């Protein structure tokens, strides 16, 4: 089972759609879907707008991809 993005869970609980979030964030739905899937990272401005749209429930860092683990050889 794939874990869903915190913003998608918040949106589901609050009756919001990806279109609503894209409008609030000032970006395309496809860009948001890539962020939610972990394929893209949001700009700081977009992360801030989306966090504000959620009333601060979803923190800005939820939109940033985690740093890859350091590989030691």
NORPELIN-V864855 format. One record per backbone hydrogen bond with DSSP energy under -1.0 kcal/mol. CO is the residue of the C=O (numbers start at 1). NH is the residue of the N-H. Records with the same first field share a line. If there is no record, write none. Layout:
BEGIN
CO->NH + NH
END
This chain:
BEGIN
5->9
6->10
7->11
8->12
9->13
10->14
11->16
17->21
18->22
19->23
20->24
21->25
22->26 + 27
28->32
29->33
30->34
31->35
32->36
33->37
34->39 + 40
35->38
43->47
44->48
45->49
46->50
47->51
48->52
49->53
50->54
51->56
52->55
54->57
59->62
60->63
61->64
63->42
END
